[in-house]
Amino acid sequence: MLSGPSVPATPRASVVAVPTCPIRHSEYYFEDGNLVILVENTLFRLFRSTFTRHSVVFKDLFSLPTGPKGQPIEGDDDANPLTFSGISATDFERLLWVLYPPDFNTPKPTSAAEWHSILSLASRWELASVRALALRHLQSLSLPPVDRVLLAREFDLGGRWALAAYTALCERPQPLSLDEAARLGLPTATRVAQVREELQARKHSSAGKGGYHSLTRSAAARLGAGTGAGGGAGGTGRPPVRITGHGEGAHWSISKNYLAQGETPLAPARGVQPRKTTAKASPTAIPGTARLVAEAFGIDMGT
């Protein structure tokens, strides 16, 4: 079989990245600064002491010995900047809003995205006070429960932050959407569904019982004795139990002095010294819902 003359392949044009000259940041390039930092394509000229004062990471970094005499040192000038890779110039600028605030009365960052940038870099470089500041502002924002859970996971926020986030997610009326489940991941989404089912079961079980289930056993016995023959609340001279609310939210309200009457603690067995109680919180001291959530998601309430 005959073949025609071969046609030379057309060479493809290759895209060559043309290096661009870094530009100085319009606001955070201080003429009297002594530390030049390059982030992406932006030069920042700042003060070394600002970073060593707030960050152990930078304090250790700048305490390292420099090169031979006469050799340029990273961070000295625009030609030899200290280069930060893996972060964006936008995120770094947002951190500088806190380190060099334009107005001490009004913080420049306001949105969750801005405070997230600051929290991310503060956690990365161990700026403890800046991290605490970012967390306080994020906590004051009305973030959806899923976002709070993801923040807790990303920045290892345990204790009350994580507990409040997971509890809000498990107690809200709406179930997880497909998008929320995808963001949380299958294991977390499954545990959220299980805790929600358990809370619903407890709610219905509680609603099916009479109000007496919330009384102490001795108070319920006294109430039964007082409402017997010739009794009623007036027969015993004790104030009646009042029901407040309706439906599933109904609960019993009993005056403190009524519960105090006849309520004597059990005496310890002979030869057994009574236990000394400590102020340290135990899992059983946490309210029922919170304890269930803490156990389901492995939240350490000691943090």
C-alpha positions as CSV (number, residue, x, y, z in Angstrom):
1,M,0.0,0.0,0.0
2,L,1.5,3.3,-1.1
3,S,1.6,6.2,1.3
4,G,1.8,9.9,0.4
5,P,4.6,12.2,1.3
6,S,5.0,12.8,5.0
7,V,3.8,16.2,6.3
8,P,6.0,17.7,9.0
9,A,4.2,18.2,12.2
10,T,3.4,21.8,13.0
11,P,5.3,22.8,16.1
12,R,3.2,23.8,19.1
13,A,3.7,27.2,20.7
14,S,4.9,26.7,24.2
15,V,3.8,29.1,26.9
16,V,6.7,30.5,28.8
17,A,6.0,32.1,32.2
18,V,7.5,35.6,32.1
19,P,8.8,36.5,35.5
20,T,7.2,39.7,36.8
21,C,8.9,42.2,39.0
22,P,7.5,42.2,42.5
23,I,5.5,45.2,43.5
24,R,5.6,47.0,46.8
25,H,2.5,47.0,48.8
26,S,0.8,50.4,48.8
27,E,0.2,50.5,52.6
28,Y,2.5,48.0,54.3
29,Y,5.8,48.9,52.8
30,F,7.3,51.1,55.5
31,E,10.3,53.1,54.5
32,D,11.9,52.8,57.9
33,G,11.1,49.1,58.2
34,N,13.9,46.6,58.6
35,L,12.4,43.4,57.3
36,V,11.4,42.8,53.7
37,I,8.9,39.9,53.0
38,L,7.8,38.6,49.7
39,V,4.4,36.9,49.5
40,E,3.4,35.9,46.0
41,N,4.3,38.9,43.9
42,T,4.0,41.6,46.7
43,L,6.8,43.0,48.8
44,F,6.1,44.1,52.4
45,R,8.6,46.1,54.4
46,L,7.8,45.7,58.1
47,F,9.5,45.6,61.5
48,R,11.3,42.5,62.7
49,S,10.4,43.2,66.3
50,T,6.7,43.0,65.6
51,F,7.0,39.3,64.6
52,T,9.5,38.3,67.3
53,R,7.4,39.9,70.0
54,H,4.2,38.0,69.2
55,S,5.5,34.7,67.7
56,V,7.8,32.1,69.1
57,V,8.2,30.8,65.5
58,F,9.7,34.1,64.3
59,K,11.7,34.5,67.4
60,D,13.4,31.2,66.8
61,L,13.8,31.9,63.1
62,F,15.5,35.3,63.6
63,S,17.8,33.9,66.3
64,L,19.4,31.5,63.9
65,P,23.0,32.3,62.8
66,T,23.3,34.2,59.5
67,G,25.7,33.3,56.7
68,P,29.3,34.4,56.2
69,K,30.1,38.1,56.6
70,G,29.4,40.1,53.5
71,Q,26.8,37.7,52.3
72,P,23.3,39.1,51.8
73,I,20.8,38.2,54.5
74,E,17.2,37.2,53.7
75,G,14.9,40.1,54.5
76,D,17.5,42.9,54.3
77,D,16.2,44.5,51.1
78,D,14.0,44.1,48.0
79,A,16.7,42.0,46.2
80,N,16.9,39.6,49.1
81,P,13.5,39.3,50.6
82,L,12.3,36.7,53.1
83,T,10.0,34.6,51.0
84,F,6.8,33.1,52.4
85,S,5.4,30.4,50.2
86,G,2.0,28.6,50.5
87,I,0.1,31.6,51.6
88,S,-1.7,34.4,49.7
89,A,-0.8,38.1,49.8
90,T,-4.5,38.8,50.7
91,D,-4.3,36.6,53.8
92,F,-1.0,38.1,54.8
93,E,-2.4,41.6,54.4
94,R,-5.3,40.7,56.6
95,L,-3.0,39.6,59.4
96,L,-1.2,42.9,59.1
97,W,-4.5,44.7,59.7
98,V,-4.2,43.3,63.3
99,L,-0.5,43.7,63.8
100,Y,-0.5,47.3,62.3
101,P,-4.1,48.5,62.8
102,P,-5.1,51.6,60.9
103,D,-7.6,52.5,63.6
104,F,-7.4,51.2,67.2
105,N,-11.0,51.9,67.9
106,T,-12.5,49.9,65.0
107,P,-10.9,46.6,63.8
108,K,-10.6,46.5,60.0
109,P,-11.6,42.8,59.6
110,T,-15.3,42.3,59.9
111,S,-16.3,39.2,57.9
112,A,-15.9,35.5,58.8
113,A,-13.6,35.1,55.8
114,E,-11.3,37.8,56.9
115,W,-11.1,36.6,60.5
116,H,-10.5,33.0,59.1
117,S,-7.5,34.3,57.2
118,I,-6.1,35.9,60.4
119,L,-6.8,32.8,62.5
120,S,-5.1,30.5,59.9
121,L,-1.8,32.5,59.8
122,A,-1.9,33.1,63.6
123,S,-2.2,29.4,64.2
124,R,0.5,28.6,61.6
125,W,3.0,31.0,63.1
126,E,1.9,30.6,66.8
127,L,0.8,34.2,67.4
128,A,-1.2,33.2,70.5
129,S,-2.8,36.6,71.3
130,V,-3.8,37.2,67.6
131,R,-5.3,33.7,67.5
132,A,-7.3,34.4,70.6
133,L,-8.5,37.7,69.2
134,A,-9.6,36.0,65.9
135,L,-11.5,33.3,67.9
136,R,-13.4,35.9,70.0
137,H,-14.5,37.8,66.9
138,L,-15.5,34.6,65.1
139,Q,-17.5,33.5,68.1
140,S,-19.4,36.8,68.1
141,L,-20.5,36.3,64.5
142,S,-23.7,34.4,63.5
143,L,-22.0,31.5,61.8
144,P,-24.0,28.4,60.8
145,P,-23.4,25.4,63.0
146,V,-21.7,23.5,60.2
147,D,-19.1,26.3,59.7
148,R,-18.5,26.3,63.5
149,V,-17.9,22.5,63.4
150,L,-15.5,22.9,60.5
151,L,-13.6,25.6,62.3
152,A,-13.3,23.5,65.4
153,R,-11.9,20.6,63.3
154,E,-9.5,22.8,61.3
155,F,-8.0,24.6,64.2
156,D,-8.3,21.9,66.9
157,L,-10.8,23.9,68.9
158,G,-12.0,21.6,71.8
159,G,-13.9,22.2,74.9
160,R,-16.8,24.6,74.9
161,W,-16.3,25.9,71.3
162,A,-16.6,22.4,69.8
163,L,-19.4,21.3,72.2
164,A,-21.5,24.4,71.4
165,A,-21.0,23.8,67.6
166,Y,-21.9,20.1,67.6
167,T,-24.8,20.6,70.0
168,A,-26.3,23.4,67.9
169,L,-26.0,21.2,64.8
170,C,-27.6,18.2,66.5
171,E,-30.4,20.1,68.2
172,R,-31.6,22.3,65.2
173,P,-34.9,21.4,63.6
174,Q,-33.5,20.9,60.1
175,P,-31.5,17.7,59.2
176,L,-28.2,17.9,57.4
177,S,-28.5,18.8,53.7
178,L,-26.5,16.9,51.1
179,D,-24.0,19.8,50.8
180,E,-23.5,20.0,54.6
181,A,-23.0,16.2,54.8
182,A,-20.4,16.4,52.0
183,R,-18.5,19.2,53.8
184,L,-18.6,17.3,57.1
185,G,-17.6,13.9,55.7
186,L,-19.4,10.6,56.1
187,P,-18.2,9.7,59.6
188,T,-19.2,13.0,61.2
189,A,-22.5,13.2,59.2
190,T,-23.4,9.7,60.4
191,R,-22.7,10.6,64.0
192,V,-24.7,13.7,63.7
193,A,-27.7,11.7,62.4
194,Q,-27.3,9.2,65.2
195,V,-27.2,11.8,67.9
196,R,-30.2,13.6,66.4
197,E,-32.2,10.3,66.5
198,E,-31.2,9.7,70.1
199,L,-32.3,13.2,71.1
200,Q,-35.6,12.8,69.3
201,A,-36.2,9.5,71.0
202,R,-35.4,11.0,74.4
203,K,-37.8,13.9,73.7
204,H,-40.7,11.6,72.7
205,S,-40.0,9.3,75.7
206,S,-40.0,12.3,78.1
207,A,-43.2,13.7,76.5
208,G,-45.0,10.3,77.0
209,K,-44.3,10.3,80.8
210,G,-46.2,12.3,83.4
211,G,-44.8,15.3,85.1
212,Y,-43.9,13.1,88.1
213,H,-40.8,11.7,86.3
214,S,-39.0,15.0,86.9
215,L,-39.6,15.0,90.6
216,T,-37.4,13.4,93.2
217,R,-38.7,10.1,94.4
218,S,-39.4,11.3,97.9
219,A,-41.1,14.5,96.7
220,A,-43.4,12.4,94.4
221,A,-44.2,10.1,97.4
222,R,-45.1,13.0,99.6
223,L,-47.2,14.5,96.8
224,G,-49.1,11.1,96.5
225,A,-49.6,11.0,100.3
226,G,-50.9,14.6,100.4
227,T,-53.5,14.0,97.7
228,G,-54.9,10.9,99.3
229,A,-58.0,10.6,101.4
230,G,-58.7,13.7,103.4
231,G,-55.7,15.2,101.7
232,G,-55.2,17.5,98.8
233,A,-52.6,20.2,99.0
234,G,-54.5,21.9,101.7
235,G,-54.6,18.7,103.8
236,T,-50.8,18.6,104.2
237,G,-50.3,22.4,104.5
238,R,-47.6,22.1,101.8
239,P,-47.7,24.2,98.6
240,P,-49.0,22.4,95.5
241,V,-46.8,21.4,92.6
242,R,-47.3,24.0,89.7
243,I,-47.2,23.0,86.1
244,T,-45.9,25.7,83.7
245,G,-46.0,25.5,80.0
246,H,-48.0,23.1,77.8
247,G,-47.5,20.0,75.6
248,E,-43.9,18.6,75.3
249,G,-42.5,21.7,77.0
250,A,-44.5,21.3,80.2
251,H,-42.4,21.0,83.3
252,W,-42.9,20.9,87.0
253,S,-42.0,23.8,89.2
254,I,-41.7,23.1,92.9
255,S,-40.8,25.6,95.6
256,K,-37.4,25.1,97.1
257,N,-38.6,25.1,100.7
258,Y,-41.1,22.3,99.8
259,L,-38.4,20.1,98.4
260,A,-36.2,20.8,101.4
261,Q,-38.8,19.5,103.9
262,G,-37.9,16.0,104.9
263,E,-35.1,15.7,102.3
264,T,-32.2,14.4,104.4
265,P,-29.1,13.0,102.7
266,L,-28.4,9.3,103.3
267,A,-25.9,8.7,106.1
268,P,-22.7,6.9,105.0
269,A,-22.4,3.3,106.1
270,R,-20.7,2.7,109.5
271,G,-16.9,2.8,109.2
272,V,-17.0,4.4,105.7
273,Q,-15.7,7.9,105.5
274,P,-17.8,10.3,103.3
275,R,-16.3,11.2,100.0
276,K,-14.8,14.6,99.5
277,T,-16.1,16.4,96.5
278,T,-13.8,18.4,94.3
279,A,-14.4,21.3,92.0
280,K,-13.1,19.4,89.0
281,A,-15.9,18.8,86.5
282,S,-16.7,15.2,85.6
283,P,-18.7,13.9,82.5
284,T,-21.7,13.2,84.7
285,A,-21.8,16.8,85.8
286,I,-22.5,17.9,82.2
287,P,-26.1,18.2,81.3
288,G,-27.6,15.2,79.5
289,T,-27.6,16.6,75.9
290,A,-24.2,18.1,76.2
291,R,-22.8,14.8,77.7
292,L,-24.3,12.8,74.8
293,V,-22.7,15.1,72.2
294,A,-19.4,15.2,74.0
295,E,-19.2,11.4,74.1
296,A,-20.3,11.0,70.5
297,F,-17.7,13.3,69.1
298,G,-14.9,12.7,71.6
299,I,-14.9,16.2,73.0
300,D,-12.6,16.7,76.0
301,M,-14.4,19.1,78.3
302,G,-11.2,19.5,80.3
303,T,-9.8,21.8,77.6
